[in-house]
Structures are given as C-alpha cells and as structure tokens.
Amino acid sequence: MNKIQTTDDGKIQLQDTNKSSFMGPVSKLESLIDEISDLHSKLIVLAGPSQSGKTKLLRQLSVKLKIERISLGLDLGRRLAATPNSERGFSVGELLRELTNQTQAEAPLLLDNLEVLFEPSLEVNPLELLRRLAISKRVVAVWPGELRNDRLVYADMSHPEHRDYSSDGVVIFEI
C-alpha cells in the first residue's frame, strides 16, 4: 500500500510500503485513488515521458473500475466548438463541470487528452481547472507534458502553448 505524506513545504509524497511493491501499476493507482479521499485536492496526475503508457494505464483502470474515461479533446472540444469564440475562455470551466457532472457521483473522474485546455485563446490555467474539479471529486488526469524537477511542464519554451507549473498540492503518479 502507498502512504501519502505531506511535507513541511506542502508537497505531497507517496511512500511505497513493502506490500505495494508487489502490486501492478493499475492496482497501485486504484489503491492511491482510495487513499486520497481525505485530501483537500483529490487530484492524481499521471506523469511520464511521451509514449510511456499513461493513456494505456488510464484505459486499464477504466476497465477495472467499470468507469468511462473522459477524452477532453473530444468531449470538451465538441462543446467549445458550439460556443462563440468570444465566450470560450469564460465558458470552459462551466462546460468542464457540466461534462464531468454526468459521471457517477462517487466514481473518480478519469481524464485524458487534456491538450484542448492549453489552447492559448482560452486563457485558462489547465492545472487550476483540474485542481478545482478535484475539490469535490477524485480526479485522475493524464498530463500531456512532462514532470521536470517537481514541475509539470507542457510544450517547449518556444511554443505558444508552453506552461510550467509547480506540482504542489498534486499527487504525482510517475510512469
């Protein structure tokens, strides 16, 4: 089993006990989802290099828990496309809540394909949107970038969608 600890500087750390070292990644993630219920922000971010198996792990978890995963690129993208350009930035948070409120009340949200949230014209903080969702529900999200020195990074610095966030207050499940 994993043990969640908060350090003096506010970082959330996972401590692996002997029992969980024999568990596969899906079982470890499932166990972690149960353990985060008491945290203020119940956000688990699957982080790892491109092609490391983050989406595959989320799909396997979806099958095991019998929960549909939400592809934000597809599902939220459709809703945003039906929203006038001038209103998209203001509407994205509300549209995201509407989309996620359609899931089972106690089931964790399994979010994939987050790239749509990084669209510069939306002018939103994608990690903050996820943190807000994770106050009332457990959220497992596939981070579309990388984890570098305890920071969640999306796109190269020269790219217009580049973002760099502290991982404070987020449970990182590194793959």
C-alpha positions in Angstrom: 0.0 0.0 0.0 1.1 3.6 -0.7 1.3 6.0 2.2 0.5 9.6 1.4 2.5 12.2 3.4 2.5 16.0 3.3 6.0 17.5 3.8 6.6 20.7 5.7 6.8 22.7 2.5 3.4 21.4 1.4 4.5 18.8 -1.2 2.6 15.6 -1.3 4.8 12.5 -1.4 4.0 8.8 -1.8 5.8 6.4 0.3 5.8 2.8 -1.1 5.4 0.1 1.6 6.6 -3.5 1.0 3.1 -4.7 0.1 2.6 -2.3 -2.8 5.9 -3.2 -4.4 4.3 -6.5 -5.4 1.2 -4.7 -7.0 0.9 -3.8 -10.6 0.5 -0.2 -11.7 -3.3 -0.5 -12.1 -3.7 -1.9 -8.6 -1.3 0.8 -7.1 -3.3 3.5 -8.8 -6.6 2.1 -7.6 -5.2 1.9 -4.1 -4.0 5.5 -4.4 -7.4 6.7 -5.5 -8.9 5.3 -2.3 -6.2 6.9 -0.2 -6.7 10.5 -1.5 -10.3 10.9 -0.3 -9.3 12.9 2.7 -7.1 15.4 0.9 -8.4 18.9 0.0 -7.4 18.5 -3.6 -8.0 14.9 -4.7 -6.0 15.2 -8.0 -3.7 12.5 -9.2 -1.7 13.3 -12.3 -0.2 10.5 -14.3 3.1 11.9 -15.4 5.8 10.5 -17.7 7.5 10.8 -21.0 5.6 10.7 -24.2 4.6 7.1 -25.1 5.3 5.9 -21.6 1.9 4.2 -21.2 -0.1 6.9 -19.3 -3.2 6.5 -21.5 -2.9 2.8 -21.6 -2.8 2.7 -17.7 -5.9 5.0 -17.6 -7.7 2.7 -20.0 -6.9 -0.4 -17.9 -8.1 1.4 -14.8 -11.3 2.4 -16.6 -12.0 -1.2 -17.5 -11.1 -2.5 -14.0 -13.4 0.1 -12.2 -16.1 -0.1 -14.9 -15.9 3.7 -15.4 -15.9 5.6 -18.6 -12.8 7.8 -19.1 -13.4 11.3 -20.5 -11.5 12.4 -23.5 -11.4 16.2 -23.0 -10.1 16.8 -26.5 -13.1 15.1 -28.0 -15.9 15.7 -25.5 -15.0 19.2 -24.3 -13.8 20.2 -27.8 -17.3 19.5 -29.2 -18.8 21.8 -26.6 -16.3 24.5 -27.1 -16.8 24.3 -30.9 -20.5 25.1 -30.3 -19.6 28.1 -28.2 -18.8 31.5 -29.8 -15.1 32.3 -29.9 -15.5 35.4 -27.7 -17.2 33.3 -24.9 -15.0 30.2 -24.9 -12.5 31.3 -22.3 -15.3 32.3 -19.9 -17.2 29.1 -20.6 -14.5 26.4 -20.4 -14.8 25.9 -16.6 -18.6 25.7 -16.7 -18.5 23.3 -19.7 -15.9 21.1 -18.0 -18.1 20.9 -14.8 -21.2 20.1 -16.9 -19.3 17.3 -18.7 -17.9 15.8 -15.5 -21.1 16.1 -13.6 -22.6 13.5 -15.9 -20.4 10.8 -14.3 -21.3 8.6 -11.3 -21.3 10.6 -8.1 -18.8 8.6 -6.1 -16.7 7.4 -9.1 -13.4 9.1 -9.8 -13.1 11.2 -12.9 -10.6 9.7 -15.4 -9.5 12.4 -17.7 -7.4 12.1 -20.9 -6.4 14.2 -23.9 -6.1 17.4 -21.9 -4.4 19.3 -24.7 -7.5 21.3 -25.5 -7.2 23.1 -22.2 -3.8 24.5 -23.3 -5.2 26.4 -26.3 -3.9 30.0 -25.8 -7.1 31.7 -26.9 -8.9 30.1 -23.9 -6.6 32.0 -21.5 -7.1 29.5 -18.7 -4.8 27.7 -16.3 -5.4 24.0 -17.1 -3.9 22.7 -13.8 -6.0 25.1 -11.8 -9.2 23.9 -13.6 -8.2 20.3 -12.6 -7.5 21.3 -9.0 -10.9 22.9 -8.7 -12.6 19.8 -10.1 -10.6 17.7 -7.6 -12.0 19.6 -4.5 -15.3 17.7 -4.8 -14.3 14.6 -6.7 -11.4 12.4 -7.1 -9.7 13.1 -10.4 -7.1 11.1 -12.3 -5.7 13.0 -15.2 -3.1 12.1 -17.8 -0.6 15.0 -18.0 0.2 15.7 -21.7 3.6 17.0 -20.9 6.5 16.0 -18.6 7.5 16.1 -15.0 10.8 18.0 -14.7 12.2 18.7 -11.2 8.9 18.5 -9.5 7.3 20.8 -12.1 4.6 19.9 -14.6 5.7 21.2 -18.0 3.7 21.3 -21.2 5.4 22.1 -24.6 8.8 23.6 -25.2 9.5 27.1 -24.0 9.4 28.4 -27.6 5.9 27.0 -28.2 2.9 29.4 -27.7 1.2 26.8 -25.5 4.1 26.4 -23.2 3.2 26.1 -19.5 5.2 25.3 -16.4 3.5 24.6 -13.0 4.6 23.6 -9.6 3.3 20.2 -8.6 2.5 21.4 -5.1 -0.9 20.1 -3.9 -1.0 17.4 -6.6 -0.4 13.7 -6.2 2.0 12.6 -8.9 1.9 9.1 -10.2 5.0 8.8 -12.2 5.3 6.3 -15.0 
